[in-house]
Amino acid sequence: MFLAKVFTFPKTGVLDPQGSAIKATVSNIGFKDIQDIQTGKYYEVRINACDVAKAKEIMKELCEKVLVNPVVEDYKFEIMEV
Amino acid sequence: MNCAVIQFAGSGGDGDCYHVCKNILGQPVEYIFHKETFAAQDFDLIILPGGASHGDYLRPGALAARSKVIKSVIDAANAGKYILGIGNGFQILLEAGLLPGTMLINKDLKFYSEDIFVRVENNATPFTNLYKNGEVIRLTVACKYGNYYADKKTMEQLKTQNKIVLTYCDINGNAAEASNPLGSMENIAAIANQEGNILGLMPHPERCAEEILGNTDGIRMFQSILQYVEGGKIHDCSRRS
């Protein structure tokens, strides 16, 4: 069994209104060193696969077909055996 | 005109669309559940209604776009049938790849439920032929993800191919920023596919379709489709307009 930790987040240049709203609020309450905040989503996926290469292949397909909207989102994931 | 209204888990506008087809247009209409399939030849118009299908989980329209019935919707689209996606139905069409682009969260993160004005940019479509080009009509929006976004190339194509069908405007038809509270690119409220038989729009024409509701501007969209179908104007998908 493998565990994949997946992050999806807006592509560079795509508006992230939630990130902007959070950034504005943290600036208002005094976090002067915060340059930028980008929001995203986090998923944990458990996969039955014979090896890590196969698990990666399944995850890539899952991300591209379902988890990610390629028009506006990028993604990355890490896989570990559990 | 044989109409179908697709029901997803959480659809909210299905009853209104059914009512408009049956009682206002006087046409036969059936509900189709998202776990079912249908034959393209059985229907002329397929409506994907509004409402947060599947709880808007993952992304609005994302799970509905991967449900069983969508394969039938795609077959019907390829057969030249008319597909109308309203609100969340528009988001489903985007997620299913039947229309280009996507919806972001509204620019100020608010859910908007209010009347808005839209300008008819293209009346040479099966969905808008009873409106005049440049006409300003009043419809209603109810959405949190109505901020249309497309990459530069897609936007150029939409413009050059005249596939932007409705845009948000003020009462005089001007595309002022204040008249586009959702933040939609180019004030886009509705787009059509290249072949012209699929329309996605964020406002709800079915909620503005009879006197008792105080607004009948939306009914002409349904009447346009009816006129097209009853007039025997079978859509030719092989000819790219």
Chai-1 contact restraints between the chains, C-beta under 6 A:
chainA,res_idxA,chainB,res_idxB,connection_type,confidence,min_distance_angstrom,max_distance_angstrom,comment,restraint_id
A,P17,B,I105,contact,1.0,0.0,6.0,A-B,restraint_1
A,P17,B,K107,contact,1.0,0.0,6.0,A-B,restraint_2
A,P17,B,L109,contact,1.0,0.0,6.0,A-B,restraint_3
A,A21,B,L109,contact,1.0,0.0,6.0,A-B,restraint_4
A,N69,B,R59,contact,1.0,0.0,6.0,A-B,restraint_5
A,N69,B,T102,contact,1.0,0.0,6.0,A-B,restraint_6
A,V71,B,T102,contact,1.0,0.0,6.0,A-B,restraint_7
A,V72,B,T102,contact,1.0,0.0,6.0,A-B,restraint_8
